[in-house]
Amino acid sequence: MDDKHIMPHKSGQNLDMDDRLDKEAVQRLQEGLDALDHLFPAHQPHAAWFDEQIAATQSKQRSQLLGDLLKLWVAALVLLALLFLTAASLPAAFLTIQLLAVVVPVAWLILRKRVSSHEA
């Protein structure tokens, strides 16, 4: 083995001095961190607050899910009704539904714009 790859051995006195310096540095760092904690105290909410936030979020997500499912079911029923009307050859009912499919969204958009312009 080469002597170049062997790390020089420190004497016991140097190791003791390094340990003492390390301990002093750690102590100074700890004192500085404690001083920062006193200057800028961190407020940690209670566990009950986190539980309330979780419950509120779950309730909101559940409501949104039910609303989305209701919209999906209504859309599916409308599509099935249209399919039935075209298959049963009822042109009057089919044309009425087609007219409503155009008029209702346009009316909804117009009303939504009016409401949003009054709120602004």
ABEGO torsion letter per residue (X at the ends): XBAAABBBBBBAAAAAAAAAAAAAAAAAAAAAAAAAAAABBBBBBBAAAAAAAAAAAAAAAAAAAAAAAAAAAAAAAAAAAAAAAAAAGBAAAAAAAAAAAAAAAAAAAAAAAAAAAAAX
